[in-house]
Amino acid sequence: MKKIRTFLATLLPFVLIFSLAACGDNVETGGDASQEESLSAEGSVSAQDGEASGQTEEASGQTEEASDQTEETSGQTEEASGQTGEAANQADAVTLKVGASSTPHAEILEIVKPLLAEQGITLEIVIYDDYVLPNTALQDGTLDANYFQHRPYLNSFNESNGTDLVSAGLIHYEPFGIYSHSVTDLKALPQGAAIIVPDDDSNQTRALLLLAQEGLVKLPEGASVEEGVTILDIVEDNGYQIQAAQADAVPTLLKNSAEGTIAVINYNYALGAGFKTTDALAIEDASGDAAQTYANVIAVRRGDEEKEAVKALVKALQEGAIDQYNQQTGAGIVAIK
């Protein structure tokens, strides 16, 4: 027994050392495991941070893309707005197509063209050399207005052609005159001389009243613009040969006629033939009712007289255009104010 206790006492230190060594290995291994777990956790956090960072960058990119799309949309909106504004300006622009005799009407219209342009109105002037086409073109819509005639002629045309044209405003009065290439004084007019007058109702009435004013013919008592007169109504022609011709042809017939012939010519056709007021052997009495009765008008289809562009045209013509035309040309037409 003593020997056994002695052996165990000798062995015990070795057992303790071995146990302690084994314990140390476990502690070391546990520490390594702890470190691995720590590193693993750290890596996991880092990966999560990286993933979160990627998501943030992706979200940032989406925000920038959305911002670009917003800017693009804004640009498209501005472009659309600009196009809308341009379309509105085009809608506001107005073209007014007006028929006119070349002299003086078209020339007067040229004076007001810049004034109307400032108001967004483009004035297109169409020149006619007769008294029929400007009204038929107005009636069928080819023209927006015309400027060449007075109210008696307009009323007569409506009655004869079934049209419905009206005056939008009185502009000027053109005195009818008696002209000749050879006669310088009506008192020297030879017996049997030819006298050419327009053949349409209103202008023939006007021509015959002027001849009566100068004592060249005698008309029925009470003859007037309202009642109208024709060659057939002449009471006494004093031996003169009264001939009727289309108004625009009168100057040409006069030019090619025999010496001693005279003609009653509409003022615009007289101007076109090279005559001036001072060349007339006689003109209508300006103190009579001719200035209002025979005032030239802007004619339009009924209802169009209320259009703003038409009102602007009438206003421009009535406010100084006639005086300016007279100053530029030396003409003697009379403005209606």
KAZI-V796797 format. One record per residue. N is the residue number from 0. RES is the residue in one small letter. PHI is phi in radians with two decimals (* if undefined). BURIAL is I if it has 16 or more other ideal C-beta (glycine too) atoms within 10 Angstrom, else O. Layout:
N | RES | PHI | BURIAL
N | RES | PHI | BURIAL
This chain:
0 | m | * | O
1 | k | -1.06 | O
2 | k | -1.17 | O
3 | i | -1.19 | O
4 | r | -1.06 | O
5 | t | -1.11 | O
6 | f | -1.18 | O
7 | l | -1.15 | O
8 | a | -1.11 | O
9 | t | -1.25 | O
10 | l | -1.34 | O
11 | l | -0.95 | O
12 | p | -1.02 | O
13 | f | -1.19 | O
14 | v | -1.11 | O
15 | l | -1.10 | O
16 | i | -1.08 | O
17 | f | -1.11 | O
18 | s | -1.13 | O
19 | l | -1.13 | O
20 | a | -1.10 | O
21 | a | -1.08 | O
22 | c | -1.11 | O
23 | g | -1.09 | O
24 | d | -1.09 | O
25 | n | -1.12 | O
26 | v | -1.12 | O
27 | e | -1.13 | O
28 | t | -1.13 | O
29 | g | -1.09 | O
30 | g | -1.13 | O
31 | d | -1.12 | O
32 | a | -1.10 | O
33 | s | -1.07 | O
34 | q | -1.12 | O
35 | e | -1.08 | O
36 | e | -1.09 | O
37 | s | -1.10 | O
38 | l | -1.13 | O
39 | s | -1.09 | O
40 | a | -1.12 | O
41 | e | -1.12 | O
42 | g | -1.11 | O
43 | s | -1.10 | O
44 | v | -1.09 | O
45 | s | -1.08 | O
46 | a | -1.11 | O
47 | q | -1.13 | O
48 | d | -1.07 | O
49 | g | -1.11 | O
50 | e | -1.10 | O
51 | a | -1.10 | O
52 | s | -1.10 | O
53 | g | -1.10 | O
54 | q | -1.12 | O
55 | t | -1.11 | O
56 | e | -1.12 | O
57 | e | -1.08 | O
58 | a | -1.09 | O
59 | s | -1.11 | O
60 | g | -1.10 | O
61 | q | -1.12 | O
62 | t | -1.11 | O
63 | e | -1.10 | O
64 | e | -1.09 | O
65 | a | -1.09 | O
66 | s | -1.12 | O
67 | d | -1.09 | O
68 | q | -1.11 | O
69 | t | -1.10 | O
70 | e | -1.11 | O
71 | e | -1.09 | O
72 | t | -1.07 | O
73 | s | -1.08 | O
74 | g | -1.11 | O
75 | q | -1.12 | O
76 | t | -1.11 | O
77 | e | -1.11 | O
78 | e | -1.11 | O
79 | a | -1.08 | O
80 | s | -1.11 | O
81 | g | -1.12 | O
82 | q | -1.14 | O
83 | t | -1.10 | O
84 | g | -1.11 | O
85 | e | -1.13 | O
86 | a | -1.09 | O
87 | a | -1.13 | O
88 | n | -1.11 | O
89 | q | -1.14 | O
90 | a | -1.15 | O
91 | d | -1.26 | O
92 | a | -1.17 | O
93 | v | -2.27 | I
94 | t | -1.90 | O
95 | l | -1.98 | I
96 | k | -1.72 | I
97 | v | -2.11 | I
98 | g | -1.50 | I
99 | a | -2.74 | I
100 | s | -1.28 | I
101 | s | -1.11 | I
102 | t | -2.33 | I
103 | p | -1.64 | I
104 | h | -1.03 | I
105 | a | -1.12 | I
106 | e | -1.18 | I
107 | i | -1.19 | I
108 | l | -1.08 | I
109 | e | -1.07 | O
110 | i | -1.15 | I
111 | v | -1.58 | I
112 | k | -0.98 | O
113 | p | -1.11 | O
114 | l | -1.13 | I
115 | l | -1.25 | I
116 | a | -1.06 | O
117 | e | -1.12 | O
118 | q | -1.73 | O
119 | g | 1.41 | O
120 | i | -1.96 | I
121 | t | -1.57 | O
122 | l | -1.65 | I
123 | e | -1.85 | O
124 | i | -1.80 | I
125 | v | -2.00 | O
126 | i | -1.62 | O
127 | y | -2.13 | I
128 | d | -2.00 | O
129 | d | -2.45 | O
130 | y | -1.84 | I
131 | v | -1.89 | O
132 | l | -1.02 | O
133 | p | -1.07 | I
134 | n | -1.40 | I
135 | t | -1.17 | O
136 | a | -1.20 | I
137 | l | -1.22 | I
138 | q | -1.10 | I
139 | d | -1.51 | O
140 | g | 1.61 | O
141 | t | -1.12 | O
142 | l | -1.95 | I
143 | d | -1.64 | I
144 | a | -2.88 | I
145 | n | -2.45 | I
146 | y | -2.56 | I
147 | f | -2.89 | I
148 | q | -2.25 | I
149 | h | -1.80 | I
150 | r | -1.12 | I
151 | p | -1.01 | I
152 | y | -1.18 | I
153 | l | -1.05 | I
154 | n | -1.11 | I
155 | s | -1.15 | I
156 | f | -1.13 | I
157 | n | -1.03 | I
158 | e | -1.15 | O
159 | s | -1.39 | O
160 | n | -2.03 | O
161 | g | 1.21 | O
162 | t | -1.53 | I
163 | d | -2.31 | O
164 | l | -1.78 | I
165 | v | -2.32 | I
166 | s | -1.46 | I
167 | a | -1.69 | I
168 | g | 2.90 | I
169 | l | -1.44 | I
170 | i | -1.99 | I
171 | h | -2.70 | I
172 | y | -2.02 | I
173 | e | -1.93 | I
174 | p | -1.12 | I
175 | f | -1.17 | I
176 | g | -2.38 | I
177 | i | -1.77 | I
178 | y | -2.22 | I
179 | s | -2.76 | I
180 | h | -1.65 | I
181 | s | -2.29 | O
182 | v | -1.53 | I
183 | t | -1.93 | O
184 | d | -2.62 | O
185 | l | -1.09 | O
186 | k | -1.17 | O
187 | a | -1.70 | O
188 | l | -1.17 | I
189 | p | -1.27 | O
190 | q | -1.05 | O
191 | g | 1.43 | O
192 | a | -1.14 | I
193 | a | -1.49 | I
194 | i | -2.17 | I
195 | i | -1.70 | I
196 | v | -2.29 | I
197 | p | -1.13 | I
198 | d | -1.74 | I
199 | d | -1.38 | I
200 | d | -0.94 | I
201 | s | -1.17 | I
202 | n | -1.29 | I
203 | q | -1.19 | I
204 | t | -1.01 | I
205 | r | -1.09 | I
206 | a | -1.15 | I
207 | l | -1.20 | I
208 | l | -1.13 | I
209 | l | -1.19 | I
210 | l | -1.08 | I
211 | a | -1.19 | I
212 | q | -1.01 | I
213 | e | -1.63 | O
214 | g | 1.34 | O
215 | l | -1.47 | I
216 | v | -2.43 | I
217 | k | -2.08 | O
218 | l | -1.95 | I
219 | p | -1.03 | O
220 | e | -1.08 | O
221 | g | 1.50 | O
222 | a | -1.01 | I
223 | s | -2.64 | O
224 | v | -1.08 | I
225 | e | -1.09 | O
226 | e | -1.40 | O
227 | g | 1.36 | I
228 | v | -2.44 | I
229 | t | -2.28 | O
230 | i | -0.99 | O
231 | l | -1.18 | O
232 | d | -1.57 | O
233 | i | -1.11 | I
234 | v | -1.45 | O
235 | e | -2.51 | O
236 | d | -1.74 | O
237 | n | 0.97 | I
238 | g | 1.50 | O
239 | y | -1.48 | I
240 | q | -1.67 | O
241 | i | -1.54 | I
242 | q | -2.10 | I
243 | a | -1.83 | I
244 | a | -2.59 | I
245 | q | -1.01 | O
246 | a | -0.94 | I
247 | d | -1.28 | I
248 | a | -1.64 | O
249 | v | -1.01 | I
250 | p | -1.04 | I
251 | t | -1.19 | O
252 | l | -1.09 | O
253 | l | -1.11 | I
254 | k | -1.08 | O
255 | n | -1.73 | O
256 | s | -1.54 | I
257 | a | -1.21 | O
258 | e | -1.07 | O
259 | g | 1.68 | I
260 | t | -1.44 | I
261 | i | -2.17 | I
262 | a | -2.56 | I
263 | v | -1.71 | I
264 | i | -2.12 | I
265 | n | -0.99 | I
266 | y | -1.02 | I
267 | n | -1.16 | I
268 | y | -1.29 | I
269 | a | -1.13 | I
270 | l | -1.08 | I
271 | g | -1.11 | I
272 | a | -1.55 | I
273 | g | 1.69 | O
274 | f | -1.51 | I
275 | k | -2.12 | O
276 | t | -0.99 | I
277 | t | -1.21 | O
278 | d | -1.47 | O
279 | a | -1.22 | I
280 | l | -1.34 | I
281 | a | -2.88 | I
282 | i | -2.31 | I
283 | e | -1.08 | I
284 | d | -1.21 | O
285 | a | -1.19 | O
286 | s | -1.47 | O
287 | g | -1.44 | O
288 | d | -1.55 | O
289 | a | -1.10 | I
290 | a | -1.03 | I
291 | q | -1.52 | O
292 | t | -1.12 | I
293 | y | -1.85 | I
294 | a | -1.13 | I
295 | n | -1.27 | I
296 | v | -2.18 | I
297 | i | -1.55 | I
298 | a | -1.77 | I
299 | v | -2.47 | I
300 | r | -1.22 | I
301 | r | -0.96 | O
302 | g | 1.78 | O
303 | d | -1.34 | I
304 | e | -1.14 | I
305 | e | -1.61 | O
306 | k | -1.20 | I
307 | e | -1.09 | O
308 | a | -1.13 | I
309 | v | -1.18 | I
310 | k | -1.08 | O
311 | a | -1.14 | I
312 | l | -1.11 | I
313 | v | -1.05 | I
314 | k | -1.08 | O
315 | a | -1.10 | I
316 | l | -1.24 | I
317 | q | -1.39 | I
318 | e | -1.83 | O
319 | g | 1.77 | O
320 | a | -1.14 | I
321 | i | -1.20 | I
322 | d | -1.07 | O
323 | q | -1.12 | O
324 | y | -1.12 | I
325 | n | -1.07 | I
326 | q | -1.13 | O
327 | q | -1.30 | O
328 | t | -1.97 | O
329 | g | 1.37 | O
330 | a | -1.24 | I
331 | g | -2.17 | I
332 | i | -1.34 | I
333 | v | -1.97 | I
334 | a | -1.30 | I
335 | i | -1.68 | I
336 | k | -2.15 | O
